[in-house]
Amino acid sequence: MRVYTRTGDDGTTGLIGGTRVKKYDLRLEAYGTVDELNSWIGLIRSQDINPDEIPDLIEIQNNLFVVGALLATDTTKVDNSSKLTKFDNNILHLETKMDQILDSLPPLTNFLLPGGSNAVSYCHIARTVCRRAERRTYQLSETIDVPADILKYLNRLSDFLYVLSRKVAQDNGIKEIPWKS
């Protein structure tokens, strides 16, 4: 299988279902940002973090591929919704995992400045990219039908990445620096 097709040389790209859209189409912004997020999570996974976090990060990456596929599908031509994961259980898993992590962390009294190590910083970058993916997907939902559980998943995922940044800091003995106005 070749990576290049030459079909995008005219400034368009194909959706699942065959529809061609401009490369700057909002749909591509949404699923392109999800793809970017997936790459950042891969970078977090390659850091010196607790190995117990790796399975969750791999699951998140797999879920993000599903989100991207759903956003890349022209549902007027193809109905692949029955073949792809629903996210209710994934949302619940993120919430449960956050609750477990937060029980082991000191309570927050201030916003925190991102940073302290590469791994913590990458968690914060992924969190902000996730928020952008969520914004783009909400914007897209004004023009096409986007399953509500995708929007909820992206929202919970950004929260999870924030909580993960705190856990990675704690696991590595990194002092969190509170924001002071």
Stockholm file with secondary structure:
# STOCKHOLM 1.0

chainA/1-181         MRVYTRTGDDGTTGLIGGTRVKKYDLRLEAYGTVDELNSWIGLIRSQDINPDEIPDLIEIQNNLFVVGALLATDTTKVDNSSKLTKFDNNILHLETKMDQILDSLPPLTNFLLPGGSNAVSYCHIARTVCRRAERRTYQLSETIDVPADILKYLNRLSDFLYVLSRKVAQDNGIKEIPWKS
#=GR chainA/1-181 SS CCSCCSGGGGSEEECBTSCEEETTCHHHHHHHHHHHHHHHHHHHHTSSCCGGGHHHHHHHHHHHHHHHHHHTBCTTTCCCGGGSCCSHHHHHHHHHHHHHHHHTSCCCCSCBCSCSSHHHHHHHHHHHHHHHHHHHHHHHTTTSCCCHHHHHHHHHHHHHHHHHHHHHHHHTTCCCCBCCC
#=GC SS_cons         CCSCCSGGGGSEEECBTSCEEETTCHHHHHHHHHHHHHHHHHHHHTSSCCGGGHHHHHHHHHHHHHHHHHHTBCTTTCCCGGGSCCSHHHHHHHHHHHHHHHHTSCCCCSCBCSCSSHHHHHHHHHHHHHHHHHHHHHHHTTTSCCCHHHHHHHHHHHHHHHHHHHHHHHHTTCCCCBCCC
//
